[in-house]
Amino acid sequence: MILKENIKINGVKPELTLVLSIADKIWSNHNQELVVTELTGGKHGTASLHYVGLAADLRTRYFSDEEKEIVASELRKALGENYDVVVEKTHIHIEFQPK
């Protein structure tokens, strides 16, 4: 796992560290190294869970659109219903949001 240069990690919650561990294994199964592009920093909506340490953005530029959907599906299955997994144009966004 690689953290993008200058990424902010202060305040990351334990629920998110689980995500990173699972995502790292999934990326490895797809012959890619996980790159975490955002955790608690960056510019997001005012109610973003990034700011409270409960969201992560994971690089996907090396996956085809089909592979992105497969990886997202594997993440959803592994993480369960308390996590939202959203495929964006340049990354997969994951957040801990209990139902």
N, C-alpha and C positions, 0 to 999 in steps of 0.2 A: 504494500500500500504506500502510495506517495501522497503527501499533502502539498497542494499547489503552493508555490513560494508566497510568503507573506500572509498566509491564511490565518485568520483569527480563530483560536480554539478555546479562549477563556469562556467558562460557563457551560461547556458542553455537558449535557446530562447523561447519566448512565444508560438511559433508554436509547440514546443515540449511539453509544459505543457498541452496543449489541448490533445495531444496523451495520456499522462499519466492518465488524468482524464477519458477519454473514455475507455482506456485499463483496468483501475481499475474496472469499471462497468462490462465490458465483463468478466473479470476473476471471479468476484463475481457471475455473472450469471451462471458460470460453477463451482461454489462451491470451488473456489481457491482464495488464497490471492495473489495479484500481487507482484512479487519481481522484482525490477529493478536492473539488474546486471551491467549495464554500461551506462554512459551518456557521459561526456566529457573527461574521462580518458581512460586508457587501451591502448592496442597495436592494431592498425588497419592500413589499407593501408594509404599511404601518402595523398591521396585525400579524406580520410574518413570525412564524415559530423559529426562524433562524436566530432572531434577537434574544430568545430565551433558551437557546441551546437545544432545541428539539427538532431541528431540521438540517438536512445535508443535501448538497448537490454533488452528483457523481458524474464524471466525464463519460461521454458516450461516442465521441466523434469517430472512433475506430470501429464502431458497430454499424452494420447496415440497419435500415429501418426495421426489417424483420427481426434481426438479432436484438435490437433495443426492446421490442415487444416481448420477445422470449425471456430476456434478462429481467424485465419488469415483472413478468408473470412469475418467474422463479422467486423474485424478491417478495412479491405479495404472498405467495404460498408459504415461504419461510418465515415471514414476519407476522403474519396474522392480521386480524381485523383492526387492531389498534394503530396500525400504521397506514398512511396514505402513500402510494407510490405513483408518481405522475411522470409520464414521458414528455419531456420538453424537447425543443429543437436541438439543443446543444448538450443536454444533460438529463439525468433522471433525478427528480426531486423526491426526497423521502422525508416524511415528518411523522412524529409520534403524536397521535391525536385520538385518544381513547374514545370509543363510541358510547 
